[in-house]
């Protein structure tokens, strides 16, 4: 049972993952999502996180989290070691998306990628009418302190997958509290996409 007060992206990911699956969360933060999956789905959970304070929080929760920089890859993990690799709100923060997605698809049978949609209509409005970098619930940072290094849209990610021969299995488009049923590249603030190799 998913609690009503959870973040919508966590609710969607919780529903995607089967009970007892093996999961690696890349950029797991303080472990909120992994804790939800362990307690609610009985998953075998592992995480990789760069910030030491976040790792301490994860360890206090009883999670297996390792200190690591995603930019260096996942060389210590064998092919198809996990049922799912999660990259929720971390994809736009890595420099070499092609390499990281390739590594995630190598070690995971499926990859769940969650990212902000930089083509959301409010972001377009801010750029066009205000002439300034957009800020919203999905994009809470100012231009000079943002951890984001890539600013891409749902359409961009679909094109990336088509170009690389990556199969999109599921797409979920999110507003602040509800799913977005139409024109996601305009109206969705975030996307959750499940991908795999052919």
C-alpha positions in Angstrom: 0.0 0.0 0.0 1.4 3.4 -1.1 0.9 6.3 1.4 -0.9 9.3 0.1 1.7 11.8 1.4 4.6 10.3 -0.7 6.2 12.2 -3.6 4.5 11.3 -6.8 7.7 10.1 -8.5 8.2 7.7 -5.6 4.7 6.4 -5.9 5.1 5.7 -9.6 8.5 3.9 -9.1 7.0 1.9 -6.2 4.2 0.7 -8.5 6.7 -0.3 -11.3 9.0 -2.5 -9.2 7.9 -6.1 -8.5 8.1 -7.5 -4.9 11.5 -9.1 -4.1 13.3 -7.5 -7.1 17.0 -6.6 -6.8 17.5 -2.8 -7.1 20.4 -0.5 -7.4 19.7 3.2 -6.9 22.3 5.5 -8.5 22.4 8.8 -6.6 20.1 7.5 -3.8 20.4 10.5 -1.6 19.3 9.9 2.0 17.6 6.6 1.0 13.9 7.7 1.1 13.0 5.7 -2.1 15.1 2.7 -1.1 13.5 2.5 2.3 10.1 2.7 0.8 11.0 -0.2 -1.6 12.6 -2.3 1.1 9.7 -1.9 3.6 6.8 -2.0 1.0 8.1 -4.4 -1.6 10.8 -6.5 0.1 13.4 -5.6 -2.5 17.1 -6.4 -2.3 18.3 -2.8 -2.2 21.7 -1.2 -2.9 22.6 2.4 -3.5 25.5 4.5 -4.7 25.8 8.1 -3.4 28.5 10.8 -3.5 27.5 12.9 -0.5 28.9 11.4 2.8 26.2 12.9 5.0 23.5 11.3 2.9 25.3 7.9 3.1 25.3 8.2 6.9 21.5 8.7 6.8 21.2 5.6 4.6 23.4 3.5 6.9 21.3 4.6 10.0 18.2 3.3 8.1 20.0 -0.1 7.6 20.5 0.4 3.8 23.5 -0.9 1.9 24.9 2.2 0.3 28.3 2.7 -1.2 30.3 5.9 -1.6 30.9 6.5 -5.3 30.9 8.9 -8.2 28.6 7.9 -11.0 30.9 9.5 -13.5 33.5 6.8 -13.0 31.0 4.1 -14.0 29.9 0.8 -12.5 33.0 -1.3 -13.3 32.8 -3.3 -10.1 29.4 -4.8 -10.9 28.8 -7.7 -13.3 26.4 -7.6 -16.3 22.7 -7.9 -15.4 23.4 -8.0 -11.6 20.1 -6.2 -10.8 16.5 -6.4 -12.0 16.3 -2.6 -11.9 18.8 0.3 -11.8 17.1 3.6 -10.7 18.4 7.0 -11.8 15.8 9.3 -10.3 16.6 13.0 -10.5 20.3 12.2 -11.1 20.5 11.8 -14.9 20.5 15.6 -15.6 23.4 16.0 -13.1 25.9 13.7 -14.8 28.2 14.9 -17.5 28.3 11.9 -19.8 24.7 10.7 -20.0 25.6 8.2 -22.8 28.2 6.5 -20.7 26.1 6.4 -17.5 23.0 5.1 -19.2 25.1 2.5 -21.0 26.5 1.3 -17.7 23.1 1.3 -16.0 21.7 -0.8 -18.9 24.7 -3.2 -18.6 24.3 -3.9 -14.9 20.4 -3.8 -14.8 17.9 -5.7 -16.8 15.7 -2.5 -16.8 16.6 1.1 -15.9 14.1 3.5 -14.4 15.1 7.1 -15.3 13.3 10.0 -13.6 14.1 13.5 -14.8 12.7 17.1 -14.9 11.2 18.2 -18.2 12.9 21.4 -19.2 10.3 22.0 -21.9 7.4 22.4 -19.4 5.2 25.3 -20.3 6.1 27.4 -17.2 9.8 27.0 -18.1 9.1 28.1 -21.6 7.1 31.1 -20.3 9.9 32.2 -18.0 12.5 32.0 -20.8 10.3 33.7 -23.4 8.6 36.4 -21.4 10.9 37.0 -18.4 14.1 36.3 -20.3 15.4 34.4 -17.3 16.2 30.9 -16.3 13.1 29.0 -15.1 12.4 28.0 -11.5 9.6 25.8 -10.3 8.9 22.9 -8.0 10.6 20.6 -10.5 13.4 23.1 -11.1 14.1 24.6 -7.7 17.6 25.9 -8.3 18.8 29.3 -9.6 21.0 29.3 -12.7 24.2 29.8 -10.7 23.7 27.1 -8.0 22.0 24.3 -10.0 23.5 20.8 -9.9 22.0 20.2 -13.4 24.5 20.1 -16.3 22.0 19.0 -18.9 18.7 20.7 -19.7 16.7 18.3 -21.8 13.0 17.6 -22.4 10.9 14.5 -22.7 11.2 14.8 -26.5 15.0 15.0 -26.2 15.1 11.8 -24.1 12.9 10.0 -26.6 15.2 11.0 -29.4 18.2 9.9 -27.4 16.7 6.5 -26.9 15.8 6.1 -30.6 19.3 7.2 -31.6 21.0 4.7 -29.2 18.7 1.8 -30.0 17.3 1.8 -26.4 13.8 0.4 -25.9 11.3 2.5 -23.9 9.0 0.1 -22.0 7.0 2.5 -20.0 6.5 6.3 -19.7 4.8 8.1 -16.8 4.4 11.9 -17.0 4.1 13.8 -13.8 2.6 17.1 -12.6 3.0 18.3 -9.1 0.5 15.9 -7.6 -1.0 14.0 -10.5 -0.2 12.2 -13.7 -0.3 14.2 -16.9 -2.5 12.5 -19.6 -1.7 14.5 -22.7 1.0 16.7 -24.4 3.6 15.6 -21.8 6.4 17.6 -23.4 4.4 20.8 -22.7 2.5 20.0 -19.5 4.6 17.4 -17.5 7.0 18.7 -15.0 8.8 15.4 -14.6 9.0 12.0 -16.4 9.6 8.5 -15.2 10.7 6.3 -18.1 11.5 2.5 -18.0 14.1 1.5 -20.6 16.0 -1.6 -21.6 18.3 -2.9 -24.3 16.7 -4.7 -27.3 
